[in-house]
Amino acid sequence: MSLFLFLDSANTVVTVAVFLNSLTPKFYVALTGTSSLISGLIFIFEWWYFHKHGTSFIEQVSVSHLRPLMGRIESSISEPGSPSNNRESETSRQNLSECKVWRNPLNLFRGAEYRRYTWVTGKEPLTYYDMNLSAQDHQTFFTCDTDFLRPSDTVMQKAWRERNPPARIKAAYQALELNNDCATAYVLLAEEEATTIVDAEKLFKQALKAGETIYKQSQQCQHQSPQHEAQLRRDTNVLVYIKRRLAMCARKLGRIREAVKIMRDLMKEFPPFTMLNIHENLLESLLELQAYADVQAVLAKYDDISLPKSAAICYTAALLKTRTVSDKFSPETASRRGLSTAEINAVEAIHRAVEFNPHVPKYLLEMKSLILPPEHILKRGDSEAIAYAFFHLQHWKRIEGALNLLQCTWEGTFRMIPYPLEKGHLFYPYPSCTETADRELLPTFHHVSVYPKKELPFFIHFTAGLCSSTAVIALLTHQFPEIMGIFAKAVSMISRTCVEYL
């Protein structure tokens, strides 16, 4: 019976019906069992191919080979150098850049925050992969080729490579014994040994005093040799890092205006250091001050088409537009009279933000529990969503009706994005590498959010149904060969009659 699923010619149906009518029950049992085995193998292969490549083999063969036979060669094949090929190569390059792991600009302090979480819960909030990336960052920012000239820097170069935290802390104290003005040693102690933000701030102030002295000395010698220029770059990195962490300490201790001033001074004095994304720290602090005009001014500078986007930029822009209409927004009223211009702008901003990172709304709406953000994030991934919501949820709650408007509108984003995601709507297609990277960055006890979920295509459902039906028929035929033989003959006779009538 399952053979009829593959036949569409009337003459063929009649021929098969006559053939089945002439079969003996034992031969029909063998035929049905063989059909069940073949369909089962097809289903297993289709399932394996889908999980390995993310697409249906039958569907792929149909699109690649059957569509040209149906007269669609022109639309499916493009010439080398054509706009479609150029778009594909551009999209692949964009996907590679979007799958880059970035340092979280709002990462917490290991000793004062991450370790405290471990003491309370017994869980490790940071993965080995995440901490290894941080170790690489520290070696890049805080070391250079001239470290051998200063014994304390030589010790610290080894300290940043240590995997064991007590060993790193011990090496930092050894560096301070050799040179009491070793700024990077104070940085390590502030990050990992200090158990409170107050203690961390004290150590960073000592690091700042030592770092400014070394930075001025390096400035005076920067043009003497390439080694001195490398040393100046390292000392500049150390100074910027210290000031930025001091600003974050002030923010955490409630001295928000002081934090804003430090961040603004940093952005003016060291404009090339946009890779540290200090503007995201500034946006969060300004939102805490409810200085929405200043927030808009920062967005006007960094929410530019030529600059990389982030969840902080997209969702902050959506929050500002939501703020103007959220207190009076009502779904019932909007459905009756329609959306006003301001409401349309707010909804479009929400859709834009959700398309950039679709994981954020579930954290903002508290549909999914938050964890401590990792030290590194993947843009458009679950790790970035956690890092954003961890600090910005309070700003959404502060604005009356903002979360209500988000809840009513965010899912409408997915109706505008083509599926399968061969292209995006406002941004490039959502990269497929985010799930793998997020599982490396986020702890095992966290359920990683995945978008888009790989839904089983039609052909897998089809082969599963075919396999199940043929297996049932084979079982029934094995148990009741005479009855199933009569039933098969009856079905074949009915099919032949219907075809002859048509």
Residue, then its C-alpha position, 0 to 999 in steps of 0.5 A: m500500500s505504501l507504494f502508492l505514495f510514489l506513483d502519480s501515473a494512472n496507468t502505473v497505478v492500474t498496473v501495480a494494482v493488477f500486480l498486487n492482485s496477483l501476489t500470494p500472501k507470502f510474497y506480499v509479506a516479503l515485499t512489504g517487509t522489504s519496503s519497510l526496511i528500505s523506508g526505514l533506511i531512508f528515514i535514518f539517513e535523512w535524520w543523520y543528514f539533517h543533524k549533520h548538515g542542518t538541511s534535508f537531503i531530499e529537499q536539497v536534491s530537489v532544489s539542486h537537481l529537480r528545479p533546473l529540470m523544471g525550467r528554473i535554471e536561470s534563477s538558480i544559477s548565477e554567473p561568476g562575479s554576478p551581484s548574487n555571488n557578490r552578496e553571498s561572499e559579502t554575507s559570509r564575510q559578515n558572518l565571520s566578523e559577527c562570530k568574533v568573540w568580544r570582551n564584555p565591556l561590563n564584565l564583573f570583578r573576579g574576586a569581589e563578584y564572581r568568586r562571591y557567587t561561587w562561595v554562595t552557590g558552589k557553582e563556577p560562573l566562568t568557563y575555562y574557555d572564557m578565562n583562557l580568553s581573558a588570559q590571552d587578553h591580559q598578555t596582549f594588553f599588559t605585556c610587551d617585548t621589553d619586559f625583560l628590562r624590568p624584573s617586576d614586569t618579567v614576573m608579571q609576564k609569567a603571572w598572566r600565564e598562570r592558570n591557578p589563581p593563588a599562583r597568580i596572586k603570589a606572583a603579583y606580590q613577588a613583583l611588588e617586592l621587586n618594584n613597589d610601583c608595578a601597576t599591573a601587579y596592583v591590577l591583578l590583585a584588584e581583580e582577583e584578590a580583593t573581595t569587595i568593590v571598596d578593596a578593589e577600588k583602593l588597589f586600582k587607585q594605587a595602580l593608577k598612581a604607579g601607571e601614570t608615572i610609568y606612562k609619563q616616562s614612556q612618553q618621553c622615550q617613545h621615539q628612541s626605538p621601536q622597543h620604546e614605542a611598544q613599551l608606550r603602547r603597553d603602558t597606555n593599555v594599562l593606564v586606560y584599563i585602570k581608569r576604566r575599572l575605576a569608573m566601574c568601581a565608582r558606578k557600583l558604589g553609587r558615585i555615578r556622576e564621577a563614573v560618567k566623568i571618568m568615562r567621558d575623559l577617557m573617550k576624549e583622551f584616548p579616542p582610538f580605544t573604541m575597541l574597549n566599547i567604553h561608550e557602552n559603560l557610559l550608556e548604562s551610567l547615563l541611563e542610571l542617571q535618567a539623563y536621556a538627552d545625553v543617552q541620545a547624544v551618545l547613540a547619535k555618535y555610535d549608532d551609525i551604519s559604518l560602526p558595529k552594532s551591539a545589543a546595548i546600542c540597539y535596545t537602548a535606542a528602542l528604549l528611548k523611543t518606547r519611553t515616549v509612548s509606553d505610559k499610554f500604550s494599550p493593546e486594545t486601544a491600539s487595535r481599535r484606532g491603529l498605531s500612532t506615528a510615535e508608536i510605529n517608530a517605537v515598534e520598529a525600533i523594538h523589531r530592529a533590536v530583536e532582529f539583531n539579538p532575539h535572545v534579549p526579550k525573554y530575559l527582560l520579560e523574566m521568562k528566563s532566569l538570568i545568570l552572571p554575565p561572562e567575561h566575553i560575549l558573542k554579539r547576537g548570541d545568548s551571552e550578549a543577551i545575558a550581559y545586556a539584560f543583567f545591567h539594563l533590566q532595571h532601566w526597562k523596569r523604571i520606565e512605565g509600560a516599556l516592558n508591556l510594549l515590548q511584550c506585545t510587539w517583540e514576537g512580531t519581528f519573526r514574521m518579517i524575517p524570511y525563513p529559512l534565514e537565507k537573508g535578514h530584514l534589517f541586518y545580515p542573516y543570523p549567524s549559525c555559529t552562535e550556539t557553539a560559541d555560547r556553549e563554550l562561553l556560558p556555564t553548563f548549568h545554564h540552558v543556552s538559548v538557541y535561535p533559530k531552532k532547527e525545525l524538522p523539515f517536511f521530508i523528515h516527517f514524511t519519511a518517518g510516517l512512511c517508515s512507521s506505516t510500512a512497519v505496521i503493515a509488515l507486522l500485520t501482514h506477518q501476523f495475518p498473511e491471509i487477511m492482509g492478502i485479501f485486504a491488499k487485493a480489495v484495495s487494488m481492485i478498488s484503485r483500479t476501478c477508480v482509475e478506470y472510472l476517471 
